[in-house]
């Protein structure tokens, strides 16, 4: 299973079309982002403390839901 960060990077775009693309671009620039994590709580806690670039946590939750759905489709 690939990490959430790896999944999120599929949304990077030079001209972000939506909030998830903006989140992906900002996470890419965040050198401390937990790049290998697949754990919701670890990522959520990190973003609550360090994700000032995130408009609100619902953007993370939406991206996380898409990530989980993709994982479930592969199994």
C-alpha distance (Angstrom), angle and dihedral (degrees) to the residues before:
residue distance angle dihedral
X1 . . .
X2 3.77 . .
X3 3.77 121.1 .
X4 3.78 124.2 -96.7
X5 3.80 89.0 -112.7
X6 3.81 91.4 55.3
X7 3.81 89.3 50.6
X8 3.82 92.5 45.6
X9 3.79 91.0 53.6
X10 3.81 89.1 65.9
X11 3.82 86.0 72.2
X12 3.82 96.1 55.5
X13 3.76 112.6 123.9
X14 3.83 133.3 170.3
X15 3.80 89.0 -129.8
X16 3.81 105.4 32.1
X17 3.79 110.3 -134.7
X18 3.79 96.5 -166.3
X19 3.80 144.4 4.3
X20 3.80 94.1 -83.2
X21 3.81 91.5 53.6
X22 3.81 89.7 50.2
X23 3.82 89.4 48.4
X24 3.83 90.1 50.8
X25 3.80 92.1 50.4
X26 3.81 92.0 48.2
X27 3.82 93.3 45.6
X28 3.81 88.6 52.0
X29 3.80 89.1 58.0
X30 3.83 91.9 46.7
X31 3.80 101.8 91.3
X32 3.82 92.0 -171.6
X33 3.81 95.3 55.1
X34 3.84 109.9 127.8
X35 3.80 93.9 -108.7
X36 3.79 97.6 -179.8
X37 3.77 98.9 45.0
X38 3.79 125.2 119.1
X39 3.81 92.8 171.3
X40 3.82 118.6 109.3
X41 3.82 95.0 -155.5
X42 3.80 94.2 49.3
X43 3.80 92.0 49.4
X44 3.79 94.3 42.5
X45 3.80 92.7 49.8
X46 3.79 91.1 47.4
X47 3.79 92.5 51.2
X48 3.80 93.3 45.2
X49 3.81 89.3 56.5
X50 3.81 101.3 32.6
X51 3.80 109.2 16.6
X52 3.78 99.2 94.9
X53 3.81 86.7 143.4
X54 3.81 90.2 63.1
X55 3.80 111.3 96.0
X56 3.82 89.7 -146.5
X57 3.77 138.2 -27.6
X58 3.80 92.8 -101.9
X59 3.82 87.3 76.0
X60 3.81 89.5 58.6
X61 3.82 90.7 44.9
X62 3.81 91.3 52.3
X63 3.81 91.9 49.0
X64 3.82 90.3 46.0
X65 3.82 91.4 52.9
X66 3.81 90.6 52.9
X67 3.81 89.2 48.3
X68 3.81 92.5 51.6
X69 3.81 91.7 47.1
X70 3.79 90.7 52.7
X71 3.80 91.5 50.3
X72 3.81 91.4 48.9
X73 3.82 90.9 50.8
X74 3.80 90.3 54.5
X75 3.82 92.1 54.5
